[in-house]
Amino acid sequence: MLFQKNITKKYLAALPKEQTERAWNQFKSYFLNPDIQANILQSKEEQFQEGFLRELFVKVLGYTLNPSPDYNLITEKKNETNAKKADGAILLDDKVIGVIELKDHKTQDLSKIENQAFGYKNQHQGTRLVIISNFEKLRIYIDNTIDCREWHLFTLNEDDFRELYLCLAWEQVKQGCAIKMKEESVSSEDKITNALYKDYSQFKRVLFADILERNQYTEDNQWATNEKEWQLLLFKKTQKLLDRLLFIFFAEDCGLLQPNSMVKIISLWETLRDADAYVPLYNRIRQYFSYLDEGHQGKPFDVFAYNGGLFKPDAVLDNISISDDLLLVHTRKLSEYDFESDVDVNILGHIFENSLSEIEEVTQQISQGTIPQTSKRKQDGVFYTPQYITKYIVENTVGRLCSEKKTELHINETEYFADQRRQLKTKQRLLDQLQQYRNWLLQITILDPACGSGAFLNAALQFLMAEHHLIDEMEAKVAGSSLVFQDVENSILENNLFGVDINEESVEIAQLALWLRTAKPHRKLNSLNENIKCGNSLISDPAIAGDKAFNWQEQFPKVFEKGGFDVVIGNPPYLRVQGLRENHHKESFFYEHNFESATGRFDFYVLFIEKGFSLLNKNGVLSFILPHKFINADFGVGIRNFIFNNKALNNLVSFGAEQVFSDASVYTCIIGLSYGNTAFHYSKVKPLELQEASDNHTEISIDNLADTTRWSFQSSEDSNVIAKINKQPLLFKAITKACSQGTVSMGDDIYMLKGKIEGNYFVGYSEQIKQSVKLEKDIMRPILKGEDIKRYAPLDNLYWLIYPHHSENGKTVPYEENEMRELFPLTYEYLLPFKSELVDKKIRYKTNEKYWYALHRSREITMFETPKIITAEISFGCNMTYDNKNLYHNTKCYTILFNEVFEKYSQAYLTILNSRVLWYYLSQTGYTLRGGFFCFKTKYLEPFHLPDLTSPENQDNAKILSVYANQMLSLNSQLQEKRSRFLHRLSENFEGIKITTALQTFDQLDFKGFVAELKKQKIKLSLVQQDEWEEYFNQYREACQQLTTQITKTDQEIDLKVYHLYGLTYDEVLTVDPNTPIKREEYEQ
């Protein structure tokens, strides 16, 4: 739903009445004229394209078409970045604000031209409105293809026309009316979702508490053997009761039940209560449940028997008691929502997903007596999948098979909408083809093996319904009959959709979501128990999974009689094996012995890839959204082998460092698998530009996946550059003796302190005890964090580390406890209160608790107390520097030490490691993090190839690079000194000033911007002060800018030298850095 009904209603009320009526009369006279309609249906796209724009957009909607003066509508608008043209474009101030793509009426499925239209949209920056039409139907989209609004122009009534006019009339488009409606709808939907979920979850909590209190466990309980089991059962029944009530609220607003049914139930109960014929309110509601199950005719209720299993008798729910007041307050509150206009099924999907989180929290609370800090559903890595993802995955799996089947049956859509004056024999052939296609469509099997609240199954349901409606349209056109949509929803639910989830509540909610999507007045609900089932999708052995063990062949025998599922889709759970091994020993053992993909510290989702693929028939397709870490992480070798050995990869869409799930720091891709592929399509896109993935992809041979050590998906240009890098003779791994993380304490707040050395002591502040401390200086070491490392910058530590270790026979060892007491009594006394906590950690991490005060990982002293290169673990760009101050660092930094032969070339190699070549290499082979950051961990650096700077032919290059390194270190030191001096003066003059990020690089501001930064901290300079400070500011700003210019120039010279060292052509340099300031003539001279 593109616009919420209440938002549309508000905007319609403001439309100018006379103007709209004139437009309606003009529209009727042309587009509702049967003779004109017949002529339009005979017209080809190019014949009527301009006529359509003139008749609808100019004469009805008020546009001015080029070449008239002051035109705002143009035909054949060329893209900004290529030679392709949209059929039309809407202009405002000479900028494209809307694109129009037209086809003739033979293209009935307008979804097929979405990609083309959005391709044009994305070529015009800032364009948000997309219009597509086949002259008979017209759709508008805003921003993306998730939702659209469609009008059938030949059967339009006045009310629908007014909405068309509201969205597309020039005066409305000029004011951004449709875009405002979309934005308000999204905002309104968010507010309604949050409000409804708040009321819904509050009702659930108090309802469960009330049911527990009023229906306590007794020894003669026939449904549970102990109190905990009874509580769990009652919680599940609470959810079922809410499902029933939610269905009623939805059904009474959508015409399935009489309006205000719940209000009538309450009113009748109040009448009986006041007439001294009291029965509990829950009894009246329960009686209504029986009406929904069996049907009822009579006053005051006329109820159809919807059944479906949701309302069948339930022994527990039929025998519990619930507070009248509680039901009265909360059912009234929820029934006030408009479930037809304001609360669509998608909103309910979000509420259901959040509900699952609460279900698991309470279940764990009952079982273990604890509530996890994060909902278990998020710990298990299950996130609600955005609608544009489910839509894309369904279209590229179910849609792909549908297209292939139509091709096989020789169904050409245009043939069905061509001239209807065809021979009877031809008509019959076309109708027979459609019947064959419908029969096949009714047998396609679609599975989500971790279905959650049913998002993917609902998306598949919508797609199949649309496909059946298209068949109906095509049959009507061929037969020349009126359009009647077949009632196929029940057949789809019974034959096409299948889901499994380990959560019983997920299964119930998924079933409810499908019922709400398909329910119609006076039609029974399908029983979905044979299609949507509870079980462990990965384990069939009851000895491991108990009653959740799931044998696929036994559970879905008809599917496996045909070899398996046609389509497997979903968003499998994400959970690293550490969590499995800690909490599910038997399960993790089973996975490691039954799944090829269970290698290393595997993640749960790789098991679902393997299992999902095994459930396909030989012509089936699988598509999941999941983390892309398996592509190059060590644990992914098992699933990479599995995919390559089965020639399974069909397509992969990477979102890189862009996030799909707003509430989860996880970086994802969409993977598509099928049998017997020789090549696959790879694309990398932003999530909201997903539709472009189908058109903008690289085709890669499946043989490129043969090296399963790590996968890299590269264009031929990138492959050539990587090949040249790999031709260099030295591996990073071979010429370095260390590339190591720093120290690991047993608690940073205990061991890492801010402060300074004063005489023989360190004086600082402990975050752990929230007070100042005085410790012996000889046990303290200056320590760096990742954020302290800047490119070629001098290093200064803010923190000091308690380091209870010393060197003994060339090895770093902890002091003995008696030595600690004698040599460092103040430090020992400081650490002593934490002894119990530290011992527990030592035991948990399997290190020697005798040295309870020691660091978890001290590293070797010789690694720190030597000149070295340091890099941050995670960085945007290469940001390495050189340390000759013997500084220590934590795990967020890595020390790089070269072998003895290469040690004297360390600074020369620093320039290569800071160059764009290494950054490019990591971007092609490494692991992407949010914001485009990359990891500089050992395993990502080790495969990098370097030139041999010790060779005779490279001696001059080595000297030049060493000079560059010293220049960069010196220039950056001077720049930091200048900035520090200015900031020191600032701090002295303005007590309490916070040195913000903007002030740290004050030289990038002008004086006005500097004054504005001060004002943000309520520091207002008088005019006299401004005169004084402006001269001082400009003096330092100019000096810093001169240094920055020198740094930039030297950096470019380094890149130029490194590119030549690696033997790159200028075109390859452009592959490494498309924005390089180096000119071709400069490079090639």
N, C-alpha and C positions, 0 to 999 in steps of 0.2 A: 504494500500500500504506500504509494508515493506521498499522499497527503492524508492527514487525519480528517475525518468527516467534520468534526467540530471546527477545525481550522478553516477548511474549505467553506463551510457555512458562514463563518464570520466575514471572510473576504467577499463572498458572493453578495452579502447584504450591502456592501459598499459600492457595488457596480452601478454606473449610471444607467438608469432604466431605459430611457428613450434611445440612447445610443446603442444599447444592447439589442433592443427590439428591432431597430433598423438593420443591424447586422444580421439578426436572425431571419428577417424577411428576405434579405439579399441571399443568405445562405440557402434558404428553402427554395427560392426560385431557381436555383442552379443545381445544387447537389442533391435535392430531393425530387428533381424532375426525372421521371422514368426514362424518357428518351435520351436525355443527357447521360444518365447513368449507363445506359446500354452502349452509348458511343465511347464513354470512358473505358468501359470494360474491354472494348475492342482496340483501344489505343496502346501503342508501345510506349515505353518509358520516354524515349527521346521525342516522340510526337506530342506528348501532353505535358512534359516537364515544366516548360515555361508557362503554359496555359494554367496548370494547377496552381503555380505560385501566384499568377495574376488573379485568378478567380477566387482563391481562398485567402491568400495573404494580403493582396492589394485591395480587392473589392469588399471583402468581408472583414478582415482583421486590421485594415487601415495602414498598411505599409506603403512605401514608395519604392518602386522598382527601378534600378539602373536601366537606362541612362537619364531618367528624369532628375531634375535638380534636387539636391538635398536627399538623395536616395538613402534608404536604410536596409534595402534588400538587394542582393546581388546573386546572379546565377553563375555557375561554374567558377566558384571561388578557389583559387590555387592555394595549396598549403604553403606555410612559411618556410618549411625545410626540405620539401621535395616537390616534384612536378605534378603530383596527384591533385585532383580537384574534387571538392564537395559539390553536389548539385546546386546548393544554395547556401547563403550565409546571411545572418542578421547582423547589422553593423550599428555600433553606437560610438560616436566620435571617431569614426574610421577604424575602430577595432572590432574584430569579430567577437560577438558575445553568444552566438548560437549557430550551429551548423545544421543543414538540412540534407538528408539523403533520401532520394526517391527511387522507387522501382515501379514497374507496372503491376497490375492486379494479379498476375500469374504468381508472383511471390507472395504467398499467403502467410507464411510463417515469418513475421517481421524480426524474430529473434536472430534469423540467419544473417541479417545485415547489421546487427549491433556492432560487430568487430570493425566493419568497414567504417561505419559512422563515427565510432569512438576513435578510430585511427585518425580521422580528419580532425576531430575535436582536440586530440592531444597534440596536433601540429599547430594549434592556435592558442598561444599562452593566455590563460585567464578565462577561456571559454568554459561555460558550465552547462549550457543548455544544448541538448541534442534532440532533433526532431527527425523521425523516419516515417515514411508513408508509402503505401502502394496505390494511392489515389482513392482507395476504398476504405482503408483503415489508416489511422494516424496515431502515432505514439510520441510522447515526450519523456525524456530522461533528464535527470539533473545530477551531474558529477560522475555517476557510475551506472552500471546496468543492473544493480540489485533490484530496484523497483522502477516501474514506469506507470504512466496513465495512458490507456488506450481508448480511442473513440471509433465507432463504426459510422463513418460519415454518411452512408446511404440510408441509415435507419435512425439517425440522430433525432432525439426529441428536444424540446426547448430547454428543459432543465439541464440536460447533458451539454447542449450547445453553450449555455451560459458558463459552464465550467471550462469548456474549450476556449471561449472568448476571454475568460478570466486569466487563463494561463498563457495565451498566445497573441492576444490583440497587442498591437504596437505600443499603445499607451501603457498597457500593463507590463509588457516586457521591458520597456524603457525604465520603469520604476522597479524592476526586479521582483515583480509580484510572485511569480511561481517559485523563485528561489527563496523568497522570504517565507512562503507557505511551507516549503520543504524544511527550512531551518526551524521554523516554529513547530512543525510536526515532530521533528527529531527531538527538540527540547521538551515538547509536551509529552512525547512518548517516554523520555527518560524520567520526567517527573512522575508520570502515572506508574511506570514500572517501579520506581523507588517507593512511591506511596503505597501501591498495592502490595508490594512485597513486604513492606513494613507491617501493614495491617494483617496480611496473610500469615506471616511468620509469628507475629504476636498472638494471633488466634491459635496457631498450632502449639505454641509454648504453653499458653494458659489452658488450652483444651487438654493437652497431655497431662499437665499437672493435676487438673481437676479429675480426669479419668483415673489417674493413679490413686488419688486420695479417696475417691468414692468406690473404687473397685479393687480393694486390696487382696493380696494373695492369701488364700487359706489352704489348709491341708487337703480339703476335698476338691480342690481345683481340678477340673477334668481336661484343661487345655495346656497346663504347664506343670513341670515337676518341681520347680523351685521359684523363689521370688524373682531372681534375676531373669530367668526365662520368661516369666509372666510379664515383667516390665518391658522386655524387648518385644513381646507379642503385642502388648497394648500400644506400644509406640508405633508399630507397623499398622495396627488397626486405626490409630489416630490419623495416619497418613491416608489410609483408604477412605476414612470418613470425610476428610478434607477433599479428596478427589471427587467423591460423590457430590459434595456441596458445590464445588467449583463447576462441575458439569451442569448443575441446576442453574447457577447464576448465569452461566454462558447460554444455556438453552432457553431460559425465559426471556433473554434480550434478543435472541436470534431467531425467534419464531418456532422453535422446536417444542416449547411448552407455552402455556398461557402466560401472558405478561404478568409480572409481579407475583409469581407463584409462591415465593418464599414469604412475601408480605401477607398473602392470603392465609398461608399456614399459620403464621403468627397471630393474625387477626382472629382466626377461628379458635385457636388455642386460648386467646384472651377472652373470647366470648364464653367459652366453656368454663374457664376459670372463674369469671365473674358470675356465672350462673350456678356456681357451687357444684360443677361437674368436672373438677380438676383432674387432669392427667398431666404427667411431665411433658414439657415441650418436645423433648427428644422422642417420646412415643409418637407424637404427631408427625415429626420429621421422618421417623422410621417407617411409619405407615405410608408416607409419600414415596419412600424408596421402594416399597412393595408395589405401588402403582406403576412406577417406572419399570419395574421388572415384569409385571404381569399385565399391566394396562388397567385402566379404570374409566368408566363412563358414569357420570352422575354429578350432582351438585356437591360442592362448588368446583370440582376438578374433573376435567376431561383429559386423561393422560394416555398417550400411546405407550405400548409396551416396548421400550427401547432395548432393554435387557443388555446383551453383549457380555454379561458376566460381571459388570461393574455393580449391578444392583441386585444380584441374586442373593438369597438368604445367606447370612453370615452368622454362625452360631455365637461368636464372641460379640460382634457389634449388636446383635439382637438381644443381648442379655446384660448390657452394661447400663449404668445410669450416668447422667450428665446434668450439671447445674442449669436450671432454667435461665437464670440471669446471664450466665456466660453465653449461652447460645443466643439469647435475645439480643444482647449488645453486639456481638460479633457478626452474626448473620445479617443483621440490619446494616451494619457498616459495610460489609462486602457487597451486599445487594445494591448499594447506592452507586457502585461503579457501572458505567455503561459498557457492557461487554460486547456490544455490537459496534459502536462508533470509536470508543477510546482504547479498548483492550483487545487487540487482535491476537491471533494465535502465536505470532512471533514474540510479543510481550510475555505471553504465558510461558513460552519456551525459556526465556531468561529467568523467569520466576521459578520454573521447575528446576532449572540447573542450580540456582542458588539454594533451592529447597533440598537438593541432594546433598549439598555441603552440610546443611544443618542436620539432616538425617544421620549422616555418618558421624558427626560430632557427638550427637546424643547417644547413638549406638555405642560409641567407644566409651562414653561416660558411664553408661549402664554396665558395660562389660568389664571395664578396668577401673572405674571410679575416677577417671581423669578426663579433662577436656583439652585437646591439643590447642596450642597457640594459633596455628594455621589450620584451616579446615582440612580434613583428611583428603578431601577431593582435590585440593590444590597440592598437598604433599604428594599425592599419588599422580600428580601431573595431569589432571583432567580439566580442560578448560572449555568453556562454551564457544563453539565455533561460529565465527561471524557468517552472516547469510551469504555474502559474496563468495566465500570459500565453498560452502556447501553447494551453491548454485554452479560454480565453475567445475567442481569435481563431478557432480551429477551430469552436467552437459558433456563432459569429456570422457565419461565412461558409458553411462546409459545412452547418452546422445550419440556417441561414436558408434555403438552397436546398432542403434536405430538407423543411422545413416548408411551403415554397411548393409543392413538388411534391405533397405529401400533400393539400394543399388542392385543388390542380388535379384530383387523382384522386378527390376526395370521400372520402378515407380519414379516418374519424372513429374515433379510438382506442377511445372508449367503446363504440362499436357492436360491436367485436370481443370485448369482455369482458362483454357483456350476456348475457341469458338465451340459453342454447345451444339451446333448443327452437325453432329457427327453420326456415323452409322450405328445402328443398334448393336452390331457385333463389336465395334470398338468400345461402346459404352459398357457392354458386359465384361469385356477384357479388363477395362479400368476398374470396374467394381470388384471383379474377382481378385485383382491384384491387391486392392485395399483390404478385402476380407482376409486374404492370406497374411497380410501384414498385421491386421488386428489380432488374428489368431496367434501369431508369433508373439506379439506384444503382451498378450494375456498370459503367456507362459514364461516370460523372462523372469529370472530370479535374482534378487538384489539383497545383499547381506551387509549389515553393519555388525561386526563381531564384538564391538564395545559400544553399544548403542546409546548409553546414557539416557538423556531425556528425549531422544529421537529426532535430533536436528537433521541428520542426513536422511533418515527414512522419510521425514516430512518433505524434504527437498525432492527426493525421488518420487514421492507420491504426486507432488505438484507437477513435476515434469511429465510423468505418465498421463496424468489427467489432461494436460495441454496437448500431448501427442494424440490422445483419443479424440479430443475436440477438433484437432486438425483433420483427422480422418473423417469425422462427421461433416466438416465443411467441404472436404473434397468429394465425399459421396453425394452431398446435396447438390453441388455444382454439376456433377456428371449426370445425376438423375433429374436435375431441373426441379427439385422439390425444395420445400422450405427447410430451413436448418433446425434440426432437433438434436440436442446433445444426448448421447447415450448415457445411461446410468451405470457407470463402470467402477465407481469408487469401491464398492464391496468386492468386486472381482479382483481389483488391484490389491486390496488388503489381504484377501484370501490366498492369492496365487503368486504375487510378485514381491512382497516385502517381508524380510526376515531380519530379526535382531536378537542378539544375545548380550546379556550383561550380568556381571557377577552380583550386582545389587538387586535384590527383590524390588526395592522401592523404585529403582531406575526403570525396571521392566513395567511396573504399574504406571509410572508417569509417562513413559514412552507410549504405552497403550492409550492412555487418556489423551495425549497430544494428537494421536492419529484419529481418535474418535471425534475430538473437537474439530479437526480439520475436515472430516467427511460427513458428520452427522447431518441428516436432513429430516424435515418433518415427516412423521408417520413412516419411518423406515428403521427397521431394527438395526441396532449396533452389531457389528461383526464380533464374534468371539475371536480374540487375537492370541489366545493361549497356545495355539499350535504354531504360531509364527514368531511371536516375541517371547523369548524364554529366558529363564534365569539359569546361569551356570558359569563355570570357569572355562572360557573359550580355549584356554591353552592346555588344560589338563583333563584327561579322560579317565585317570586312575582314581577310583574311590578311596584307595588307601592313602592317597596324597591330598585330594581335594574334598573328601567326604561326599555329602549329598550334592555338592556343587560340581562334581566331576561331570564332564560333558562329552558324550560320544556323538560326534556330528552325524555319522552315518545312521545311528539309531534315532536320533532326534529329528532329522529331516530326510527320511528314507526316499521320498519321491524326488527330492533334489539330486541325491547321489545316484539314483537309478539312471540319471542323465549325465553323470560324470562330475557333478558339482555345480557351483553357482556361476551364473553368467557375469555377475558384477559383485565385487567386494569393495566397500567404501567406508570411510570413517576417519576418526581422530583418536587413535589408540592412546592409552595412558602412557605417561612418561615416568619412569622411576628407575634410578640407577641401582645396580645389583647390590651395592653396599646396604641399601635399605632392605632389599630382599633377604640378604644373608643374615642381617641382624634380627629380622622379625619373622622370616618364613624359611627356616632351614630346609625342611623337606621339599618345599616348592622349588627353591633355588637349586637343590641337588637334582631334582627331576629335570629342570630346564637344561642344566649343564650336560645331562646325559641323553637328552632327547631332541635338542635343537642344535643344528649346525651353527646357528647365529649366536649361541650363548658362549661367546669368547671374551676373555679378559673381564674388565669391569663393565659388562654389557648393560645396556638400558632396555627396559621392558618393551619398548616399542619395536625393537628389532625382532623380538619373538613374534609379535603380531604381523610383521611383514612376512616372515616365513610361514606362519600358520595361515594367514590370509591367502597367500599364494597357493598353498597346498589345497585350499578349499575351492579353487577355481576349476571349472572344466577347461578343456584344452583350447577353447576359443574365448575364454573369459578374460576380463580385465579387472585390475585392482587399482585403486587410487586412495592414498592416505595423505593427510597433512601431518607432519611430524618434524622433530628437530633434524637439521641437516648435519649434525655433528658426526653421524655415522660415516659420512663421506670420506673424512680423513682422520678420524680419531682411531687410536689403537684398538679400542674395543670393537670397532666396526669391521675388522678384518673378516669375521665369520659371516656377517650378512653380505659383505661385498663379495666374498667367495660364492655364497649361495646365489646371489643375483647373477654374477657372471656365468657360473656353471650352468644355470638354467636359461641363459640368454634372455633374461626376464625384463631388463629395463627398457621401457618404451618411451618414457618422457620424464623429465625432472625440471620443475620450476623452482628456482631458489629465490628466497626473499632476502638473502644476504644478511645484512645487519639491521634490516627493517623488521619491526615487530608486528605480528598479526594479533596476538592476544594482549589486550591492554593491561591485564592484571597479572602478567607472567613474563619474567625475563627469560624468554626462550626464543631461539632463532630457528626458523622453520623453512621447510620446503614442501612441495607437493610432489609425491613420487607416483609414477604410473607404471604398472607391471603387466606383462602378458607373456605368452609363450613364444619362443622361436624368433626373437628379434635379431636382425643383423645390424641395425643402427637405432639410435634413439635421438630424441629432440631435447636439447638443453636450452633453457632461457633463464635470465636473471632479471627480475622486475620488482618494482615497488608493489606492495599488496593491493592498493587501490587501482593499479594499472594492470591487474592480472589478466584482463581480457586481451591485452596485447601479446601475451605469451604465445598464443597460437600462431601469430603472424611473425613475431620477431624471435626466432629461435635458430640455434646452430644444430645442424645434423652431424652427429658423431658416430663413428663406427663402434660397434659393441666390442670389437677387439681392443679398443683403447682402454677397456676396463680390465684387461688381462692381468696387469700388475695391481694386485689387490692390496699392496702395502699401504697405498693411499691413492685416492682418486683425485684427479684434477680435470675439470671440464674447460677446455680452452679452445679458442678460435685458432685457425691456422696461423694467424699473425702472432698470437700469444705463444703458440707451440714453438714457433721459430725462434722467438726471443728466449724462451726458457731453454731451448736446445743450445743456443749460443752461450747462455750463462753456464750451462752444465758442461760445456767444452773446456772451461777453465780447469787447470790441472789439480788444484788443491781443494779438498773438502774442508769446510769449517771444522768438522769433527776431527779431522786428521791433524790439523795444525794447532789445535787448542788443547791445553791440558786440563782446563776447567771451564765449564759454563754452568754455574751453580747458583741456586737460590741461597738466600742468606739464612740467618738464624730463625729458629722456631722456639718461642718461649712457651711457658706453661700458662700464660695469661698476660697479654700485653699491658693491661691496666696495672698489673703488679710489677712487671719487669721494665717497662719503658716509661721513663719519667722526663718531664720537661724541667730544665734547670741549667746550672752552670757550675764550673769548678772554682772553688774559693779556697786557696791554699792547699791543704791536704784533704779537703772534703768536697763532696758534691752536695750542693744545696738545691733542692727542687721540690716538685709537687707530685704527689701520687693520686691518680684518679681513683684508684681502688679504695683508699681510705679517706679521700677528700681532705687531705691536709699536707702541710709541708713536711719534708723529711731531710735528714742530714745523714749522708752515707760516706764510707771511705772512697776516695777518688780512685784508688788502684783497682777497684773491682768494677769501675764504670767504663763503658766504651761508647764513643760517639756513634750513633746509629742513624741510618737514612731510611726513609720510606719511599715508596714508588713515586709519590708526587714531588719528591725532592729532586728527582733526576730531570734535568733539562738538557737540550741539545748543545753540546760543547760548553756547557755552563759550569762555572766553578761550583763546588759542592759545599754546603753548609748544613750542619745538622741542627734540628730543633730539639731532638730527643737524645737521651742517654739510656744505655742498656745495662742492667745489672748482669754481669758476665762471670758467673762463679766457676770459671775454668782457667786452666793454665797449660803451658806446654811442658811435656815430660818425655824425654827421649824422642823428640820430633813428632809427638802425637799430642793432640788436645784432649785433656782429661779434666773431669770435675775435681775441685778440691774435696778432700775428706771433710766430714762434718766437724771434727775437732779443729781442723785448720780453719774452717769457716768461722768457728766461734772465736778462735784466737786472733786470726789475722783481720777479720772483718766483723767485729762484734756488733756494730751498729746495723750493718746489712743483715746479719743473722737474726738479730732481734726484730728487724722489720719483716723478714720473711716468715718467722716462726708462727705467727697467728694463722698463716695460710697453709700450714703443714698438712692438715687433714685433707683439705681440698686438693693440694698438689700431689699427695700420695695416691688419692683416688684416681687422678688423671694419669699418673705413672702406671698404675695397675691397668687402667682401661686401655692405655696405648702400648702396654707391654714393654715398658722400659723399667730400668732398675730403680725401685722405690727407695733403695738405700740412699740414693742421691736425690732426695725429694726436692731439694732447693735448686737443682741443676736445670739448665735449659733442656727442652725436648730434643732439639737439634742445635748443637753449638757450632757446627762446621769447624774447619781447621783454622786456627789463628793465622797460619801462614797465608791463607787465601785472602784474608782481609788486610794484613799488615804488609802490603806490597803494592807497587804501582799497578793499576788495573783499569780495564774498561768496565763501566757499569751501565746497564740498561734497565729501564722499568720493565716489569713483566708484561704489562698491557699498555699499549701506546698507540697514538694516532700519528703516523709517520715515525721515522727512525729518530730516536731521541737519546743517543748514547753520549757519554762524556768520559773524561779521563780523571782518575783519582790518584793523587800522590800524597794524600793526607792520612793514609791508613784507616779510612773510615769503614765501619761495619754497616751491614744493612739487613733488613728483614726479608721475608719470602716474596715480597712484591718487587724485588730487584734481583738481577742476576749479575754475578761477577764473571768476566771473560778474561782468562789468562792464556797466553800463547805458549806453545812449546819453546824450549830453550833456543832452537834454531831461528825461530820467528819472533822471539821476544823483543829484539831491538827494532822490529818493524811494527810494533803495536800501534803507534800513533798513525803511521801510514795506513794500516788496515782499518783504523778507526774511521778514516774518511770514506772508505768503501762501505763500511757497515752503517754509516750515516747517510749514504747516498740514496738516490731514488731507485737505483738498481735493486738493492736489497728490499726496499719497501714494495716495489713492484713484484718481486719474487714472492714475498710473503702474502701479498694480496691474491696471488695466483695459486699458492700452495698451502697457505696457512688457514687458520680458523678465524672467521669473522665474528666480531662482537658488536654490540649495540653502538650505533654512531659511527661505524666504519673503523673501529679500533681493531688491532690485531695482537695476538700473543707473541711474545718474544721468548717463549720457553725454549729450553735446550732442544727438544725434539723437532721444533720448527726451524731452528737455525742450523742444526747439524748437516742437513742435506745441501746447504748453500755452497756453491763453488766460488773459489777466489783465485785471482791470478797469483802466480808465484813471484813475489816481490824480491826474493833472494836471488833469482836468476840474473845472470850478467846482463841480459838484454833489458831487464826491468829496473836496473839500478838507478837510472836517471828518473824514472817514474816514481820509484820509492822515495827518492830525495825530495822530488817536487811535492808528493803527497804529504810527506812529513812536514815540510815547510807550511803547506796549507793547513795541516792539523794544528800546528803551533799558532798560526795566524788566527784560526777560528777560536782556539782556546783563549788566546790573548784578547782578541776583540770582544768576545763574550764576557770575559772577566772585566774589561774596561766598561762595557755597557752596564753590567750588574753593579759595578762600583759607583758609576754615575747615578744610576737609579736609586741605589741605596742611600747615597749622600743626600739626594733631594728628598727622599721619603723620611730620612732621619730628621732633616730640617722641618719637614711638615709635622712630624710627631712632636717635636720640641715646641713648636709654636701653637699647636692646637691639641690641648690635652684631651686624651680619650678618643682621638680620631681613629677610625677603623680604616686600615689600609686595604681597600677593596681591590678586586681584580682589575677594575678600570684604572685605579690609582697606581697599581703596581706597574702598569705600562702607560704612565701618564704621557709619555712622549708621543703616543698615538692619538692624543686628544689635542684640540686647539684650546686656547685660553678660555674661551666661552664654555667649552665642554668641561674643562677643569673646574671652573667656578660652579657649574651646575652639579658636578659630583660632590663638591663641598656642601652645597645647599641641601643635598639629599640627607646630609648628616647634621642639618640645622646649623651649619657654619656659614655665616653671611659676611662677606668682605665688604668693608666700606669702600667708597670710591678711592680714597687715599691708599688704603691697603691694596686695592686692585692695581693701582699704578705701580706700587712697589713689587707686588708679586708677579705682575705680568712680565716685567723685565727679567726677573730671576727665573721664572718659569720658562720663558722663551730661550734663555741662555742654556739651560739644561736640556730643554726639548731639542734644540738645534744640535747640541753635542751628541745626544743619544741618537738622533736621526742620522747623523753623519756616520756613526758607528754601525747602525743598522744597515745603511746603504753599503758599507764596506763588507759587512757580513754576508749580505745577499749576493754581492758581486763575487766574493770568494767562493760561496756555496755553488754558484753557477759554474765557476771555473773548475771546481772539484767534479761536478757532474759531467762536464765536458771531458775531463781527463778520464774519468771512470768509464763513460760510454765508449771511448776509444780503446781503453784497456780490454773491454769485453768484446771489441770488434763489431759493435752495432752500426748498422747503416742509419742514415738520418730517418728513414721511414720507420725503422725499428725503435729509434729514440722516441718518435711520436707515439708508438704503441706503449712504451714505458711511461711517457708523460705527454699526453696530448696538448697540454698547456705550456710546454717548455718555452722559455724566452729565447732559447738558442735558435738562431736563424740557420737555414739550410746552407747558405753560402759561407757562414762562419764555421759551420761544422765540417763542411766538405773541402775547405781550402787546404 
